[in-house]
Amino acid sequence: MAEYNNQTFNQDEHALDGNAYTACTFDGSTLIYRGFDGVTLKDCTFNGCKWTFDGPASNTMRFLAGLYGLPGGQELVEHTFASIRSGGQAPDGVSTDGPVAGS
């Protein structure tokens, strides 16, 4: 895992998987998360960045979007995000095993 501390990244592209960023600033960068490994983003600042999900992370986003349109799916997706907003606890039946991005 590469670790970056107190660095500024300007208008470049970063594959986030497996990396740790602490107190970094991203200005106009493209940030890519593929879902192959965890990422740590602690005390970072993001200005005008583009976030991209690719590979397994993209599959998960498409799954959630499809689930949202199914009977009961909207409630599950909304409950999942509400649980994340309230402290990161996943609802029953949803696992959060593995590395999770920090704030």
Contacts in CASP RR format, 6 or more apart in sequence:
PFRMAT RR
TARGET T0000
AUTHOR 0000-0000-0000
METHOD contacts of the structure
MODEL  1
MAEYNNQTFNQDEHALDGNAYTACTFDGSTLIYRGFDGVTLKDCTFNGCK
WTFDGPASNTMRFLAGLYGLPGGQELVEHTFASIRSGGQAPDGVSTDGPV
AGS
1 18 0 8 1.000
1 19 0 8 1.000
1 20 0 8 1.000
1 37 0 8 1.000
2 18 0 8 1.000
2 19 0 8 1.000
2 20 0 8 1.000
3 19 0 8 1.000
3 20 0 8 1.000
3 21 0 8 1.000
3 22 0 8 1.000
4 19 0 8 1.000
4 20 0 8 1.000
4 21 0 8 1.000
4 22 0 8 1.000
4 24 0 8 1.000
5 22 0 8 1.000
5 23 0 8 1.000
5 24 0 8 1.000
6 22 0 8 1.000
6 23 0 8 1.000
6 24 0 8 1.000
7 21 0 8 1.000
7 24 0 8 1.000
7 25 0 8 1.000
8 24 0 8 1.000
8 25 0 8 1.000
8 26 0 8 1.000
8 27 0 8 1.000
9 24 0 8 1.000
9 25 0 8 1.000
9 26 0 8 1.000
9 27 0 8 1.000
9 29 0 8 1.000
10 27 0 8 1.000
10 28 0 8 1.000
10 29 0 8 1.000
11 27 0 8 1.000
11 28 0 8 1.000
11 29 0 8 1.000
12 29 0 8 1.000
12 30 0 8 1.000
13 29 0 8 1.000
13 30 0 8 1.000
13 32 0 8 1.000
14 26 0 8 1.000
14 29 0 8 1.000
14 30 0 8 1.000
14 31 0 8 1.000
14 32 0 8 1.000
15 32 0 8 1.000
15 34 0 8 1.000
16 31 0 8 1.000
16 32 0 8 1.000
16 33 0 8 1.000
16 39 0 8 1.000
16 41 0 8 1.000
17 33 0 8 1.000
17 34 0 8 1.000
17 35 0 8 1.000
17 36 0 8 1.000
17 37 0 8 1.000
17 38 0 8 1.000
17 39 0 8 1.000
18 36 0 8 1.000
18 37 0 8 1.000
18 38 0 8 1.000
18 39 0 8 1.000
18 99 0 8 1.000
19 39 0 8 1.000
19 40 0 8 1.000
20 39 0 8 1.000
20 40 0 8 1.000
20 42 0 8 1.000
21 39 0 8 1.000
21 40 0 8 1.000
21 41 0 8 1.000
21 42 0 8 1.000
21 44 0 8 1.000
22 40 0 8 1.000
22 42 0 8 1.000
22 43 0 8 1.000
22 44 0 8 1.000
23 42 0 8 1.000
23 43 0 8 1.000
23 44 0 8 1.000
24 44 0 8 1.000
24 45 0 8 1.000
25 44 0 8 1.000
25 45 0 8 1.000
25 47 0 8 1.000
26 44 0 8 1.000
26 45 0 8 1.000
26 46 0 8 1.000
26 47 0 8 1.000
26 49 0 8 1.000
27 47 0 8 1.000
27 48 0 8 1.000
27 49 0 8 1.000
28 47 0 8 1.000
28 48 0 8 1.000
28 49 0 8 1.000
28 50 0 8 1.000
29 46 0 8 1.000
29 49 0 8 1.000
29 50 0 8 1.000
30 49 0 8 1.000
30 50 0 8 1.000
30 52 0 8 1.000
31 46 0 8 1.000
31 49 0 8 1.000
31 50 0 8 1.000
31 51 0 8 1.000
31 52 0 8 1.000
32 52 0 8 1.000
32 53 0 8 1.000
32 54 0 8 1.000
33 39 0 8 1.000
33 51 0 8 1.000
33 52 0 8 1.000
33 53 0 8 1.000
33 54 0 8 1.000
33 57 0 8 1.000
34 53 0 8 1.000
34 54 0 8 1.000
34 55 0 8 1.000
34 56 0 8 1.000
34 57 0 8 1.000
34 58 0 8 1.000
35 55 0 8 1.000
35 56 0 8 1.000
35 57 0 8 1.000
35 60 0 8 1.000
36 55 0 8 1.000
36 56 0 8 1.000
37 99 0 8 1.000
38 98 0 8 1.000
38 99 0 8 1.000
38 100 0 8 1.000
38 101 0 8 1.000
39 99 0 8 1.000
39 101 0 8 1.000
40 99 0 8 1.000
40 101 0 8 1.000
40 102 0 8 1.000
41 101 0 8 1.000
41 102 0 8 1.000
41 103 0 8 1.000
42 102 0 8 1.000
42 103 0 8 1.000
53 60 0 8 1.000
53 61 0 8 1.000
64 77 0 8 1.000
64 80 0 8 1.000
67 73 0 8 1.000
67 76 0 8 1.000
67 77 0 8 1.000
68 74 0 8 1.000
68 77 0 8 1.000
76 91 0 8 1.000
79 91 0 8 1.000
80 90 0 8 1.000
80 91 0 8 1.000
80 94 0 8 1.000
83 89 0 8 1.000
83 90 0 8 1.000
83 91 0 8 1.000
83 94 0 8 1.000
84 90 0 8 1.000
88 96 0 8 1.000
88 100 0 8 1.000
89 96 0 8 1.000
90 96 0 8 1.000
END
